Amino acid sequence: MVLGPKKEDTRNKNVDVQGGGQSYGVPAAGEVEGNAYEPMGTPGVNHWQATYIKRDGLDDRGNIFFAAVEMTRMPMVITDPRQPDNPIVFCNGAFLDLTQYKEEDVVGRNCRILQGTQTDRHTVDEVRKAVAEQRAVAVDILNYKADGTPFWNALFIGPIFDQDGQLLYFFASQMDITERRTSQESHLQAQKMEAIGQLTAGMAHDFNNLLQVINGNLEVALISLEKPDAARAALERAQRAAMRAGKLTQQLLTFARKQRLEPKAVNINTLVVEFSEMLVRTLGDKVDLRLDLRPGLPLCHLDPTHLEMALLNVLINARDAMPEGGQVTVGTAIVRGEERIPYVDLCVVDKGIGMPPEVLRRATEPFFTTKGPGTGLGLAMVHGFVQQSQGRLEIDSKPGEGTTVRMIFPVADNGQDGAGTDPDPDTTTPEADAMAGSRPSVLVVEDNDDVRELAESVLGMAGYTVLAAASGEKALDLLREGARVDLLFTDVIMPGGMSGLQLVDEARRLRPRLPVLVTTGYMDELPGRGQGQRLNILAKPYKHGDLLERVEAALGKEV
């Protein structure tokens, strides 16, 4: 928040004297007071932030300035902070027109009569802070008229002092900006809808291509059953396409900041150095990769795999921006944020073609790309990962001069070493060993019939005894009935009933040491976000081997 100068500071500033010394004030000089959007589009230079007058009193109303105040259509109010509760002592006709109050209902009362249920309390606190500190402030605030109609009010408040610096009054001017705010909100909504349309179109295009590959190859496999080699090749192509579809989903989740991260204490310098060999191979011979790493860099609490992918995406963009080759620098530094909090800056600087402003504004939008082939998800993924890691992404670029991408992360707290992301300890110790000569029993809980039957088939072929339930409620019934269950394998999100997380809570209440493996393609509702337990999580889509490996690990077997 930015306010006008403190009272003691105004005495040391150049003042504007008017009326032969009857009044003088401190010009704004381009300083912004508060959070308002300036009605004139600029912070203002010539208006006064604070005023000093020779004569106190509101009785002299025979001069041209009083007539002008009453004639203007700009609502104006004066309050007297020397009286209890800082009441209104003067308002002009325009204020009454704006608020629909009568003068006798306003004078003698505090301006809070204009506040209502949807008035932002933070904005009110900002105004109160300015008044308490006898400083100017400008805010946009939602107020209410006498009949309860809400309106957006561009409010400016400034203090009036006597010659000795004693506070006499507060002056407030106001403007109804409801139409402007409505227009802004409509524009933002239109932008959101355009982005959603672009995202949907991009997803439909990419997924339709992948579905074509999957379905087409499955048809080929069915036709080629008598030719095992041809059928196998077709199935492998279908499987590769399915995994690419899964990767695309994970990219979208990363963009939406819904991807599950497994943060650890990471030294970014070490990660860059160890990853540099792969980066050099990826960038090719035309790109000269240089490292400019600040020694003694503090640790950050990050997911190292996602950080590597974010860095790789940025560097691929840098390579593509230099079709004739050139130099790319990866650097690190320590920067200070608000309240001098330290951050680590991981930056990538290229000398490529750069981006014009209209492209730069859209650089992190999903499916927006100027590079021809590709999904356009690279920087969208980077943006999502950085924000989910409590950092921020900054991009500077000029056509013909190159681009600088900064990923800025907070320094890890003391003692933050990645604990809390490992599987739950209970998941490595089964409730009881499997009976001699038999395979463990797995309870599969999944509301989607096809997905559930696939898991049953995979586990059954591996020799496990499989129980299945289409809902959390049915799974609990099996547990209550005493069914032998050595491992609970459940989806997280099951619409219309008990969620997987609720099922896990109830199952552990019934069988505290029951191993649990959960699966989901949507990470927003998972633990690690303040829900007091940790879980072993298998992300969808998963491979046949991944499922068996995680099941064996959860049952306490060596993989």
Salt bridges, closest charged atoms under 4 A:
GLU31 OE2 - LYS13 NZ 3.26
GLU33 OE2 - HIS47 NE2 3.36
ASP56 OD2 - ARG82 NH1 2.87
ASP80 OD1 - ARG82 NE 3.12
ASP85 OD1 - ARG112 NH2 2.92
GLU133 OE2 - LYS129 NZ 2.87
GLU133 OE1 - ARG135 NH1 2.76
ASP140 OD2 - ARG180 NH2 3.13
ASP140 OD2 - ARG181 NH1 3.61
ASP206 OD1 - HIS205 ND1 2.99
GLU277 OE2 - ARG281 NH1 3.43
ASP288 OD2 - ARG290 NE 2.86
ASP303 OD2 - HIS306 ND1 3.31
ASP320 OD1 - ARG319 NE 3.14
ASP320 OD2 - LYS371 NZ 3.00
ASP345 OD2 - ARG406 NE 3.28
GLU365 OE1 - ARG362 NE 3.21
GLU394 OE2 - ARG392 NE 2.82
ASP396 OD2 - ARG406 NH1 3.29
ASP424 OD2 - ARG508 NH1 3.55
GLU431 OE1 - ARG511 NH1 3.88
GLU446 OE1 - LYS540 NZ 2.99
ASP449 OD1 - ARG452 NH2 2.87
GLU456 OE2 - ARG452 NE 3.91
ASP477 OD1 - ARG480 NH1 3.74
ASP486 OD2 - ARG484 NH2 2.99
ASP491 OD1 - LYS540 NZ 3.47
GLU506 OE1 - ARG509 NH2 2.85
ASP524 OD2 - LYS258 NZ 3.44
ASP524 OD1 - ARG529 NH1 3.96
